[in-house]
Amino acid sequence: MTAFDVSERRIWDGRAESYARTFARLCARTVPALLDAAEAGAGTRLLDVGCGSGSVTVAAVGRGAAVRAVDAEPGMVEATRRAAPGVEVRTGSLPQLPYPDGEFDAVVANFVLNHVGRPLEALVELRRVTRPGGRVAVTIWRVPGAPGQALIGRAAEAAGLTRPEWLATVDEEHNFPRTTQGLAELLTSAGLADVRSEELSWDHHADAEEWWAGPAAGVAAIGQLVNSRGPEGVAAAKREYDVLCREFADAGRGGRLALPHAALLAQGRV
Protein backbone atom coordinates (compact mmCIF):
# COMPACT_ATOMS: atom_id res chain seq x y z
CA MET A 1 0.00 0.00 0.00
CA THR A 2 1.06 3.58 -0.58
CA ALA A 3 1.27 6.08 2.27
CA PHE A 4 -2.04 7.47 1.00
CA ASP A 5 -3.70 4.04 1.27
CA VAL A 6 -2.41 3.66 4.82
CA SER A 7 -3.79 7.04 5.89
CA GLU A 8 -7.14 6.26 4.23
CA ARG A 9 -7.47 3.07 6.29
CA ARG A 10 -6.74 5.13 9.41
CA ILE A 11 -9.23 7.83 8.45
CA TRP A 12 -12.13 5.43 7.90
CA ASP A 13 -11.46 2.90 10.65
CA GLY A 14 -14.59 2.69 12.80
CA ARG A 15 -16.40 5.58 11.12
CA ALA A 16 -19.05 3.70 9.15
CA GLU A 17 -21.92 4.85 11.37
CA SER A 18 -20.79 8.49 11.42
CA TYR A 19 -20.53 8.43 7.64
CA ALA A 20 -24.01 6.90 7.30
CA ARG A 21 -25.49 9.69 9.43
CA THR A 22 -23.77 12.50 7.54
CA PHE A 23 -22.05 12.30 4.14
CA ALA A 24 -23.80 9.15 2.89
CA ARG A 25 -26.85 11.05 1.67
CA LEU A 26 -24.64 13.42 -0.31
CA CYS A 27 -22.80 10.57 -2.01
CA ALA A 28 -26.07 8.81 -2.84
CA ARG A 29 -27.06 11.68 -5.13
CA THR A 30 -25.09 10.24 -8.06
CA VAL A 31 -26.34 6.67 -7.74
CA PRO A 32 -29.10 6.74 -10.40
CA ALA A 33 -26.77 8.23 -13.02
CA LEU A 34 -24.01 5.78 -12.06
CA LEU A 35 -26.30 2.76 -12.49
CA ASP A 36 -27.64 4.14 -15.77
CA ALA A 37 -24.07 4.44 -17.04
CA ALA A 38 -23.43 0.82 -16.04
CA GLU A 39 -26.65 -0.23 -17.83
CA ALA A 40 -27.73 -1.97 -14.64
CA GLY A 41 -31.07 -3.72 -14.96
CA ALA A 42 -32.87 -6.98 -14.39
CA GLY A 43 -30.41 -9.86 -14.23
CA THR A 44 -27.26 -7.75 -14.53
CA ARG A 45 -24.42 -9.32 -12.55
CA LEU A 46 -23.16 -6.18 -10.83
CA LEU A 47 -20.33 -5.54 -8.39
CA ASP A 48 -20.52 -2.51 -6.08
CA VAL A 49 -16.93 -1.65 -5.16
CA GLY A 50 -16.49 0.51 -2.07
CA CYS A 51 -20.10 -0.08 -1.10
CA GLY A 52 -20.06 2.19 1.97
CA SER A 53 -23.45 2.26 3.67
CA GLY A 54 -25.12 0.42 0.78
CA SER A 55 -26.87 3.09 -1.29
CA VAL A 56 -25.63 1.73 -4.64
CA THR A 57 -26.29 -1.88 -3.67
CA VAL A 58 -29.85 -1.16 -2.53
CA ALA A 59 -30.66 0.83 -5.67
CA ALA A 60 -29.20 -1.86 -7.95
CA VAL A 61 -31.18 -4.58 -6.20
CA GLY A 62 -34.25 -2.43 -6.75
CA ARG A 63 -33.55 -2.54 -10.49
CA GLY A 64 -33.47 -6.32 -10.41
CA ALA A 65 -29.70 -6.69 -10.70
CA ALA A 66 -27.85 -9.65 -9.17
CA VAL A 67 -25.59 -7.65 -6.87
CA ARG A 68 -22.46 -8.39 -4.92
CA ALA A 69 -20.57 -5.78 -2.93
CA VAL A 70 -17.14 -5.21 -1.40
CA ASP A 71 -15.52 -2.62 0.87
CA ALA A 72 -12.17 -2.24 2.63
CA GLU A 73 -13.73 -1.09 5.92
CA PRO A 74 -15.43 -3.89 7.95
CA GLY A 75 -17.94 -1.41 9.37
CA MET A 76 -19.05 -0.48 5.87
CA VAL A 77 -19.40 -4.17 5.00
CA GLU A 78 -21.73 -4.65 7.96
CA ALA A 79 -23.71 -1.52 7.09
CA THR A 80 -24.35 -2.76 3.55
CA ARG A 81 -25.32 -6.20 4.83
CA ARG A 82 -27.92 -4.57 7.06
CA ALA A 83 -29.19 -2.36 4.24
CA ALA A 84 -29.38 -5.19 1.68
CA PRO A 85 -30.14 -8.51 3.39
CA GLY A 86 -29.28 -11.49 1.20
CA VAL A 87 -26.60 -9.70 -0.82
CA GLU A 88 -23.11 -11.17 -0.59
CA VAL A 89 -20.88 -8.43 0.85
CA ARG A 90 -17.17 -9.09 1.29
CA THR A 91 -14.17 -7.31 2.75
CA GLY A 92 -11.60 -6.41 0.12
CA SER A 93 -9.67 -3.46 -1.23
CA LEU A 94 -8.32 -2.17 -4.49
CA PRO A 95 -6.23 -2.95 -6.42
CA GLN A 96 -6.77 -6.64 -5.52
CA LEU A 97 -10.41 -7.68 -5.41
CA PRO A 98 -11.41 -11.20 -4.30
CA TYR A 99 -13.14 -12.17 -7.55
CA PRO A 100 -12.10 -14.07 -10.69
CA ASP A 101 -11.56 -12.52 -14.12
CA GLY A 102 -14.70 -11.52 -16.02
CA GLU A 103 -17.06 -12.34 -13.16
CA PHE A 104 -19.46 -9.40 -13.66
CA ASP A 105 -21.50 -7.75 -16.39
CA ALA A 106 -20.99 -4.34 -14.76
CA VAL A 107 -18.75 -2.92 -12.05
CA VAL A 108 -19.40 0.41 -10.35
CA ALA A 109 -17.40 2.48 -7.86
CA ASN A 110 -19.12 5.50 -6.37
CA PHE A 111 -16.55 8.02 -5.07
CA VAL A 112 -13.98 5.27 -4.58
CA LEU A 113 -11.09 6.43 -6.79
CA ASN A 114 -10.81 9.44 -4.45
CA HIS A 115 -9.66 7.00 -1.76
CA VAL A 116 -7.00 4.88 -3.48
CA GLY A 117 -3.30 5.60 -3.84
CA ARG A 118 -2.98 4.12 -7.34
CA PRO A 119 -6.11 5.08 -9.29
CA LEU A 120 -4.94 3.60 -12.60
CA GLU A 121 -4.20 0.22 -11.03
CA ALA A 122 -7.61 0.35 -9.35
CA LEU A 123 -9.34 0.87 -12.69
CA VAL A 124 -7.35 -1.94 -14.29
CA GLU A 125 -8.65 -4.19 -11.51
CA LEU A 126 -12.25 -3.06 -12.10
CA ARG A 127 -11.77 -3.94 -15.77
CA ARG A 128 -10.27 -7.33 -14.88
CA VAL A 129 -13.34 -8.52 -12.99
CA THR A 130 -15.71 -7.29 -15.75
CA ARG A 131 -16.56 -9.60 -18.64
CA PRO A 132 -15.67 -8.66 -22.23
CA GLY A 133 -18.34 -6.26 -23.45
CA GLY A 134 -19.34 -5.36 -19.89
CA ARG A 135 -19.32 -1.88 -18.43
CA VAL A 136 -17.34 -0.03 -15.77
CA ALA A 137 -18.72 3.21 -14.31
CA VAL A 138 -17.14 5.43 -11.66
CA THR A 139 -17.68 8.75 -9.93
CA ILE A 140 -15.17 11.06 -8.26
CA TRP A 141 -15.26 14.56 -6.83
CA ARG A 142 -14.19 17.31 -9.22
CA VAL A 143 -11.09 19.34 -8.36
CA PRO A 144 -11.34 22.21 -7.88
CA GLY A 145 -14.61 21.59 -6.10
CA ALA A 146 -17.78 23.64 -6.12
CA PRO A 147 -18.27 26.27 -3.38
CA GLY A 148 -20.31 23.98 -1.13
CA GLN A 149 -17.48 21.46 -1.10
CA ALA A 150 -15.05 24.10 0.15
CA LEU A 151 -17.15 25.40 3.05
CA ILE A 152 -15.70 23.36 5.89
CA GLY A 153 -12.16 23.64 4.56
CA ARG A 154 -12.52 27.42 4.53
CA ALA A 155 -13.71 27.35 8.13
CA ALA A 156 -10.75 25.22 9.17
CA GLU A 157 -8.32 27.53 7.38
CA ALA A 158 -9.88 30.61 8.98
CA ALA A 159 -9.41 28.94 12.37
CA GLY A 160 -5.71 28.45 11.65
CA LEU A 161 -5.89 24.65 11.38
CA THR A 162 -3.32 22.83 9.25
CA ARG A 163 -3.30 19.41 7.63
CA PRO A 164 -1.86 16.72 9.94
CA GLU A 165 1.57 15.51 8.82
CA TRP A 166 0.44 11.87 8.74
CA LEU A 167 -2.43 12.66 6.35
CA ALA A 168 -0.85 11.69 3.04
CA THR A 169 -1.78 12.77 -0.47
CA VAL A 170 -1.65 10.71 -3.65
CA ASP A 171 1.90 10.42 -4.98
CA GLU A 172 2.40 12.71 -7.95
CA GLU A 173 3.32 9.83 -10.28
CA HIS A 174 -0.01 8.14 -9.53
CA ASN A 175 -2.24 11.20 -9.56
CA PHE A 176 -4.37 12.53 -12.42
CA PRO A 177 -6.36 15.71 -13.17
CA ARG A 178 -9.74 15.50 -11.45
CA THR A 179 -11.50 16.90 -14.53
CA THR A 180 -13.79 15.35 -17.13
CA GLN A 181 -10.86 15.01 -19.53
CA GLY A 182 -8.47 13.76 -16.87
CA LEU A 183 -10.89 11.06 -15.71
CA ALA A 184 -11.67 10.01 -19.29
CA GLU A 185 -7.98 9.66 -20.06
CA LEU A 186 -7.51 7.54 -16.94
CA LEU A 187 -10.23 5.11 -18.06
CA THR A 188 -8.70 4.94 -21.52
CA SER A 189 -5.27 4.24 -20.02
CA ALA A 190 -6.84 1.39 -18.05
CA GLY A 191 -7.83 -0.26 -21.33
CA LEU A 192 -11.52 0.67 -21.44
CA ALA A 193 -13.21 1.50 -24.74
CA ASP A 194 -16.02 3.88 -25.72
CA VAL A 195 -15.15 6.07 -22.75
CA ARG A 196 -17.45 8.94 -21.83
CA SER A 197 -17.04 11.44 -19.02
CA GLU A 198 -19.36 14.15 -17.75
CA GLU A 199 -19.87 16.53 -14.87
CA LEU A 200 -22.77 16.26 -12.45
CA SER A 201 -23.67 19.31 -10.40
CA TRP A 202 -26.37 19.90 -7.80
CA ASP A 203 -27.19 21.72 -4.58
CA HIS A 204 -27.00 19.48 -1.55
CA HIS A 205 -29.61 20.57 1.01
CA ALA A 206 -28.73 19.92 4.63
CA ASP A 207 -29.25 21.29 8.09
CA ALA A 208 -26.21 23.32 9.14
CA GLU A 209 -25.64 21.26 12.27
CA GLU A 210 -26.05 18.01 10.33
CA TRP A 211 -23.46 19.11 7.79
CA TRP A 212 -21.01 19.99 10.53
CA ALA A 213 -21.51 16.70 12.38
CA GLY A 214 -19.52 14.59 9.91
CA PRO A 215 -16.25 16.54 10.04
CA ALA A 216 -16.66 17.09 13.80
CA ALA A 217 -16.78 13.29 14.17
CA GLY A 218 -13.59 12.93 12.12
CA VAL A 219 -15.25 11.63 8.96
CA ALA A 220 -13.06 11.80 5.83
CA ALA A 221 -9.87 13.80 5.38
CA ILE A 222 -11.70 17.04 6.15
CA GLY A 223 -12.70 15.59 9.50
CA GLN A 224 -9.06 14.89 10.32
CA LEU A 225 -8.21 18.50 9.50
CA VAL A 226 -11.02 19.82 11.70
CA ASN A 227 -9.84 17.63 14.59
CA SER A 228 -6.12 18.26 14.08
CA ARG A 229 -5.83 20.54 17.14
CA GLY A 230 -8.23 18.79 19.47
CA PRO A 231 -11.47 20.17 20.94
CA GLU A 232 -10.22 23.75 20.96
CA GLY A 233 -9.50 23.60 17.24
CA VAL A 234 -12.89 22.04 16.54
CA ALA A 235 -14.61 24.83 18.46
CA ALA A 236 -12.60 27.51 16.65
CA ALA A 237 -13.48 26.03 13.25
CA LYS A 238 -17.13 25.77 14.26
CA ARG A 239 -17.24 29.48 15.05
CA GLU A 240 -15.88 30.29 11.60
CA TYR A 241 -18.24 27.76 10.02
CA ASP A 242 -21.29 29.39 11.63
CA VAL A 243 -20.34 32.70 10.01
CA LEU A 244 -19.57 31.23 6.58
CA CYS A 245 -22.85 29.28 6.53
CA ARG A 246 -24.69 32.54 5.91
CA GLU A 247 -23.44 32.45 2.31
CA PHE A 248 -25.34 29.21 1.74
CA ALA A 249 -28.59 29.84 3.60
CA ASP A 250 -31.46 28.03 1.92
CA ALA A 251 -34.01 30.79 1.32
CA GLY A 252 -37.11 30.44 3.46
CA ARG A 253 -35.78 27.39 5.34
CA GLY A 254 -34.25 28.43 8.64
CA GLY A 255 -31.08 26.57 9.55
CA ARG A 256 -30.87 24.80 6.18
CA LEU A 257 -28.05 25.13 3.68
CA ALA A 258 -27.99 24.85 -0.11
CA LEU A 259 -24.46 23.64 -0.88
CA PRO A 260 -23.31 23.52 -4.54
CA HIS A 261 -21.40 20.33 -5.36
CA ALA A 262 -19.74 19.03 -8.52
CA ALA A 263 -18.80 15.44 -9.30
CA LEU A 264 -17.51 13.59 -12.35
CA LEU A 265 -19.05 10.45 -13.84
CA ALA A 266 -17.16 8.31 -16.34
CA GLN A 267 -18.00 5.05 -18.04
CA GLY A 268 -16.32 2.65 -20.42
CA ARG A 269 -16.68 -0.77 -22.02
CA VAL A 270 -14.36 -3.74 -21.52
Secondary structure as GFF3:
##gff-version 3
##sequence-region A 1 270
A	DSSP	alpha_helix	3	12	.	.	.	ID=ss1
A	DSSP	alpha_helix	16	21	.	.	.	ID=ss2
A	DSSP	alpha_helix	24	27	.	.	.	ID=ss3
A	DSSP	three_ten_helix	28	30	.	.	.	ID=ss4
A	DSSP	alpha_helix	31	37	.	.	.	ID=ss5
A	DSSP	beta_strand	45	49	.	.	.	ID=ss6
A	DSSP	alpha_helix	55	62	.	.	.	ID=ss7
A	DSSP	beta_strand	66	71	.	.	.	ID=ss8
A	DSSP	alpha_helix	74	83	.	.	.	ID=ss9
A	DSSP	beta_strand	88	91	.	.	.	ID=ss10
A	DSSP	beta_strand	104	110	.	.	.	ID=ss11
A	DSSP	three_ten_helix	113	115	.	.	.	ID=ss12
A	DSSP	alpha_helix	119	128	.	.	.	ID=ss13
A	DSSP	beta_strand	130	141	.	.	.	ID=ss14
A	DSSP	alpha_helix	147	158	.	.	.	ID=ss15
A	DSSP	three_ten_helix	172	174	.	.	.	ID=ss16
A	DSSP	alpha_helix	180	189	.	.	.	ID=ss17
A	DSSP	beta_strand	193	207	.	.	.	ID=ss18
A	DSSP	alpha_helix	208	216	.	.	.	ID=ss19
A	DSSP	alpha_helix	220	226	.	.	.	ID=ss20
A	DSSP	alpha_helix	230	244	.	.	.	ID=ss21
A	DSSP	three_ten_helix	245	248	.	.	.	ID=ss22
A	DSSP	beta_strand	256	269	.	.	.	ID=ss23
###
